[in-house]
Amino acid sequence: MADPEDDHSVFFENNDPTSPPAGITSKDLPAPPRSNTLDDIPTNPTNQTSTRRLTNLDLLNTCDTFPYHASSPQQHTNLTSTYYHLLLPHPHTRTLGLVPPTVTSCLRNLPAWEIDDASKTITLAAGDDRKTRSEAVAATTLAMRELGYFKVLEGWRDELYEVWDEYGDVAFELERSASALFGIVTYGVHMTGYVRTRKSPTATGETGEQPSGGTGGEGGGGGGAQDEETEEYTMKIWVPRRASTKSTYPSMLDNTVAGGISAGETPLTCLLRESVEEASLSASLVRSRAKPTGTVSYFHVRDERAGGETGLMQPECQFVYDIELPADLELKPSDDEVAGFKLLTVKEVRENLARGEFKPNCALVLLDFFVRHGFVNPGNERDFVEVVGRLHRVLEMPTMKLAV
């Protein structure tokens, strides 16, 4: 997509972006696909489960599954040549998403969409601003839902995600459950809640003053793995288990607080909302204690655990936060999406990571946490450079711009 031959602007010089969105209904769409499996989409072998213990690099390979052109050029070419590039008319030139042929075939002969099989592009031709484009997309996805086209739409959320263009504007909004059908970049917030309990002076032989070096060791020379112990403190992490009724990744372990950023939300407003909904954490506590620590980004190819069709593209960027919580605070779920919380030691968390118990993207957020706190470091991780680099993948689509 970053290569010169992927610049599709030449195909759209004669498009009229001012044409009004068509009134699309289920009668305008062809018959539904034969099945809910995208058999024409090549699968990625790294999505397969394994009984062996997972390394940190394995955790990355389970989530960041879209091949890199530099290391796997043939796989990258096979995938990008199979999917259709989602575009806006000229002067826009950047690919906004990757759409499977099965989805593209549903949109043929609809006036809102222009498909070029030779260049493998699908252009949203209806509308000329955020509102009118969003209306055209909503009409399309609602018709697809009415006909029962794709299983993933059974999880309809009545929640919109924003799709950004290369000029830093929101091109249109899209129903959350349909986002993977169009392969657009989605955004979320993930927060790790932890507590540090002070050891008694008798146990440490020290005065018990707070260490200045943070919560983890620096690693290095000895090469031994850091655990949750420092001379003065023991760290534990609040870990929820997803409800068994969740349509995506049921019963898997999760981050303390996590959720998708809806249209109109900032990362912080999303974090405050999700903290109250998922963990009964007050907005005032989160505002005063949560610390933004960066982002984690990856390009996921969905497998059966995500629910719905497999092989759908899901590039994502997660805004990451840490929060040190009072030792006497007990987290409890306030909705039916979380089965319960447990306070686990770092060793227990890492053991669950090695067994593949965590939702794939949550595993990456914890891995980032362990890197920043010194539990994973150059002294105990042979692939440290690759691990840290891949936690922050540069996505090939346009990404969100923040109001500052």
C-alpha positions in Angstrom: 0.0 0.0 0.0 2.9 2.3 0.5 4.4 1.4 -2.9 3.9 3.8 -5.8 1.8 1.3 -7.7 -0.7 1.4 -4.9 -1.5 5.0 -5.5 -5.0 4.6 -7.1 -5.8 8.3 -7.6 -5.5 8.0 -11.4 -8.6 5.8 -11.5 -10.9 8.5 -10.0 -10.2 11.7 -11.9 -13.7 11.7 -13.5 -15.7 10.7 -10.5 -18.4 13.1 -9.3 -18.1 13.2 -5.5 -21.1 15.5 -5.2 -23.7 13.0 -6.2 -26.2 12.4 -3.4 -26.2 9.1 -1.5 -28.6 6.6 -2.9 -31.5 5.2 -0.9 -30.1 1.7 -0.5 -32.4 -1.0 0.8 -32.1 -4.7 1.1 -33.9 -5.1 -2.3 -30.9 -3.4 -3.9 -28.4 -6.0 -2.7 -27.7 -9.4 -4.3 -28.5 -12.6 -2.6 -26.4 -13.3 0.6 -23.1 -15.3 0.3 -23.4 -19.1 0.5 -21.8 -19.2 3.9 -20.4 -17.0 6.6 -16.8 -18.2 6.0 -14.6 -16.1 3.8 -13.1 -19.1 1.9 -11.5 -16.8 -0.7 -9.4 -15.2 2.0 -5.9 -16.7 2.7 -5.5 -17.5 6.3 -2.4 -16.7 8.4 -0.8 -19.7 10.1 0.1 -17.6 13.2 -3.5 -17.5 14.1 -3.5 -21.2 14.9 -3.5 -22.2 18.6 -0.6 -24.1 20.1 -0.2 -26.2 23.3 3.3 -25.0 23.9 4.2 -22.1 26.1 4.1 -18.8 24.3 7.1 -16.5 24.2 6.8 -12.7 24.1 7.4 -12.9 20.3 4.7 -15.5 20.0 2.2 -13.1 21.7 3.0 -10.6 19.1 2.7 -13.1 16.3 -0.8 -14.1 17.6 -2.1 -10.5 17.4 0.0 -8.6 14.9 -0.7 -11.2 12.2 -0.8 -9.2 8.9 2.5 -9.9 7.2 5.2 -7.2 6.9 6.4 -6.5 3.3 10.0 -6.3 4.4 10.1 -9.8 6.0 7.3 -11.6 4.1 7.0 -9.9 0.7 5.1 -12.8 -0.9 2.6 -13.2 1.9 2.1 -9.4 1.9 1.5 -9.3 -1.8 -0.9 -12.2 -1.8 -3.0 -10.6 0.8 -3.0 -7.0 -0.6 -3.8 -8.4 -4.1 -6.7 -10.4 -2.8 -8.5 -7.6 -0.9 -10.0 -4.5 -2.4 -8.6 -1.1 -1.4 -11.3 1.2 0.1 -11.0 4.7 -1.3 -12.6 8.1 -1.5 -12.8 9.9 -4.9 -10.1 12.2 -6.2 -8.3 14.2 -4.7 -8.1 11.5 -2.0 -5.5 8.8 -2.8 -4.8 6.8 0.5 -6.3 3.4 1.2 -8.7 3.7 4.1 -9.3 -0.1 4.5 -9.0 -3.5 3.0 -12.3 -5.1 2.0 -12.6 -8.9 1.2 -14.0 -9.9 -2.2 -17.0 -11.5 -0.5 -18.0 -8.1 1.0 -17.2 -6.3 -2.3 -19.5 -8.6 -4.2 -22.4 -7.5 -2.1 -21.9 -3.8 -3.1 -21.8 -4.3 -6.9 -24.2 -2.3 -9.0 -25.0 0.0 -6.0 -24.8 3.7 -7.0 -23.0 4.6 -3.8 -20.1 2.3 -4.6 -17.7 2.0 -7.6 -15.8 -1.2 -8.0 -12.7 -1.6 -10.2 -11.7 -5.2 -10.4 -8.6 -4.5 -12.5 -7.1 -2.2 -9.8 -8.8 -4.0 -6.9 -10.4 -0.8 -5.6 -13.8 0.0 -4.1 -14.7 3.7 -3.9 -17.3 5.3 -1.8 -18.7 7.6 -4.5 -21.7 8.9 -2.6 -21.6 12.1 -0.6 -19.0 14.8 -0.3 -18.7 15.3 3.4 -18.7 13.4 6.7 -22.5 13.5 7.1 -23.6 12.4 3.6 -20.9 9.7 3.3 -22.0 8.4 6.7 -25.6 8.2 5.6 -24.6 6.2 2.5 -22.5 3.8 4.5 -25.3 3.4 7.1 -27.8 2.6 4.4 -25.5 -0.1 3.0 -24.7 -1.7 6.3 -28.3 -1.7 7.5 -29.4 -3.5 4.3 -26.6 -6.0 4.8 -27.8 -6.6 8.3 -31.4 -7.0 7.3 -30.5 -9.7 4.8 -28.3 -11.5 7.3 -25.3 -11.2 5.0 -22.5 -11.6 7.6 -22.5 -13.2 11.0 -20.3 -10.4 12.4 -23.3 -8.1 12.0 -25.3 -10.1 14.5 -23.3 -8.3 17.1 -24.7 -4.9 15.9 -23.9 -2.3 18.6 -25.7 0.9 17.5 -22.2 2.5 18.1 -20.3 4.4 15.5 -16.5 4.4 14.8 -14.8 7.2 12.9 -12.8 6.6 9.7 -10.1 9.2 9.1 -8.7 10.4 5.8 -5.2 11.6 4.9 -6.0 15.2 5.5 -6.7 14.7 9.2 -10.5 14.8 8.8 -13.2 12.2 9.6 -14.2 10.9 6.2 -17.3 9.0 7.5 -18.7 7.1 10.5 -19.3 3.3 10.4 -21.3 0.9 12.6 -18.8 -0.7 15.0 -19.8 -4.3 14.2 -19.2 -3.6 10.5 -15.7 -2.1 10.9 -13.9 -5.3 10.2 -15.9 -5.9 7.0 -14.3 -2.8 5.6 -10.9 -3.3 7.2 -10.6 0.3 8.6 -8.4 1.4 11.5 -10.2 1.3 14.8 -9.2 2.8 18.2 -9.6 2.0 21.8 -8.3 2.6 25.3 -6.6 0.0 27.5 -5.7 0.6 31.1 -3.6 -1.6 33.5 -4.6 -1.2 37.1 -2.0 -2.3 39.7 -1.3 -2.1 43.4 2.0 -2.0 45.2 2.0 -3.3 48.8 4.9 -2.3 51.0 6.9 -5.1 52.7 7.4 -4.9 56.4 10.7 -3.4 57.6 11.4 -6.7 59.3 11.2 -8.5 56.0 13.3 -6.1 54.0 15.8 -5.0 56.7 15.2 -1.4 55.4 13.3 1.6 56.4 10.6 1.0 53.8 11.1 4.3 51.9 9.7 4.4 48.4 12.3 3.5 45.7 13.1 6.2 43.2 13.6 3.8 40.3 10.0 3.0 39.7 8.2 -0.3 40.1 10.5 -2.7 38.3 14.2 -3.4 38.0 16.3 -2.1 35.2 17.5 -5.6 34.2 20.7 -5.8 32.3 23.8 -7.5 33.6 22.5 -10.5 35.5 20.2 -11.6 32.7 17.7 -13.1 35.1 14.0 -12.4 34.6 12.5 -9.6 36.8 9.6 -10.6 38.9 7.1 -8.5 40.9 9.4 -8.0 43.8 11.5 -5.0 44.6 13.3 -4.4 47.9 10.4 -2.4 49.3 7.3 -3.4 47.3 5.3 -6.3 45.7 3.3 -5.5 42.6 0.0 -7.1 41.7 -2.3 -6.4 38.7 -6.1 -6.4 38.6 -7.2 -8.8 35.8 -10.8 -9.3 34.7 -12.2 -12.4 32.9 -14.6 -11.7 30.1 -18.1 -13.1 30.4 -18.8 -16.4 28.7 -21.7 -14.8 26.9 -19.4 -12.3 25.0 -19.6 -12.7 21.3 -15.9 -12.0 21.0 -13.2 -13.8 22.9 -15.6 -15.2 25.5 -14.1 -16.2 28.9 -10.6 -14.9 28.0 -8.6 -12.7 30.4 -8.6 -9.0 29.6 -7.0 -5.7 30.7 -8.3 -4.0 33.8 -10.3 -1.5 31.7 -10.6 -1.6 27.9 -13.0 -0.4 25.3 -13.5 1.1 21.8 -13.4 4.8 21.2 -16.8 5.8 19.8 -17.4 8.7 17.3 -17.1 12.0 19.1 -15.1 10.6 22.1 -11.6 11.5 23.1 -9.3 8.8 24.5 -9.8 10.2 28.0 -13.6 10.5 27.8 -13.7 6.9 26.6 -11.5 5.8 29.4 -13.7 7.5 32.0 -16.8 5.9 30.6 -15.3 2.4 30.4 -13.8 2.6 33.9 -17.2 3.2 35.4 -19.0 0.6 33.2 -16.5 -2.2 33.5 -14.7 -1.8 36.8 -16.9 0.5 39.0 -14.0 3.0 39.1 -15.2 6.5 39.8 -14.4 9.2 37.2 -12.7 11.3 39.8 -10.3 8.5 40.9 -9.4 7.8 37.3 -8.9 11.5 36.4 -6.6 11.9 39.4 -4.5 8.7 39.1 -4.5 7.4 35.5 -1.4 8.2 33.5 -1.3 8.1 29.7 1.8 6.1 28.6 1.6 5.9 24.8 0.0 3.6 22.3 0.1 0.0 21.2 -0.7 -0.6 17.5 -0.9 -3.8 15.4 -2.5 -5.2 12.3 -4.7 -8.2 13.2 -6.3 -10.8 10.9 -9.4 -12.1 12.7 -9.7 -15.7 13.6 -12.6 -17.7 15.0 -12.2 -16.4 18.6 -13.2 -12.9 17.4 -16.7 -14.1 16.4 -18.2 -14.0 13.0 -16.2 -14.4 9.8 -12.5 -15.2 9.9 -10.0 -13.5 7.7 -11.3 -10.0 8.2 -8.7 -7.2 8.5 -8.5 -5.4 11.9 -5.7 -2.7 12.1 -6.0 -1.1 15.5 -4.4 1.5 17.7 -4.9 1.4 21.5 -4.3 4.4 23.8 -2.6 2.9 26.8 -2.9 4.1 30.5 -1.5 2.9 33.8 -3.3 3.5 37.1 -1.9 2.7 40.6 -4.9 1.8 42.8 -5.2 1.9 46.5 -4.4 -1.4 48.1 -7.7 -1.6 49.9 -9.8 -1.0 46.8 -11.6 -4.1 45.4 -12.7 -4.0 41.7 -16.1 -5.3 40.9 -17.8 -5.5 37.5 -20.8 -3.2 36.9 -22.1 -4.7 33.7 -22.6 -8.2 32.3 -19.5 -8.1 30.0 -17.1 -9.0 32.9 -17.4 -12.2 34.9 -15.1 -11.0 37.7 -11.8 -9.6 38.7 -8.7 -11.2 40.4 -5.7 -9.5 41.8 -2.7 -11.4 40.4 1.0 -11.2 40.9 3.2 -10.4 37.9 4.4 -14.0 37.9 0.8 -15.2 37.7 0.0 -12.8 34.9 3.0 -13.9 32.9 2.1 -17.5 33.4 -1.4 -16.9 32.0 0.2 -15.0 29.1 2.4 -18.0 28.3 -0.7 -20.3 28.3 -2.5 -18.0 25.9 -5.3 -17.1 28.3 -5.4 -13.4 27.4 -7.3 -11.8 24.6 -4.6 -11.2 21.9 -4.5 -7.4 22.0 -4.6 -7.3 25.8 -1.6 -9.5 25.9 0.3 -6.9 23.9 -0.8 -4.1 26.2 0.5 -6.1 29.2 3.7 -6.8 27.3 4.1 -3.1 26.8 3.5 -2.6 30.5 6.2 -5.1 31.4 8.7 -3.4 29.1 8.0 0.0 30.6 8.2 -1.2 34.2 11.4 -3.2 33.6 10.0 -6.8 33.9 10.9 -7.4 30.2 14.3 -6.0 29.4 17.5 -6.5 27.3 18.8 -8.8 30.0 16.0 -11.4 29.8 14.5 -11.1 26.3 16.7 -12.1 23.4 14.2 -10.5 20.9 13.9 -7.3 22.9 14.4 -5.0 19.9 11.9 -6.7 17.7 9.4 -7.0 20.6 9.5 -3.3 21.4 9.4 -2.2 17.8 6.4 -4.4 16.9 4.4 -3.1 19.9 4.2 0.1 17.9 3.5 -0.9 14.3 3.2 1.9 11.8 -0.1 1.4 10.2 -0.4 2.0 6.4 -3.8 3.7 6.5 -4.4 7.3 7.6 -4.8 7.5 11.4 -6.6 9.7 14.0 -5.7 13.3 14.6 -6.2 14.6 18.1 -7.4 18.1 19.1 -4.5 19.7 21.1 
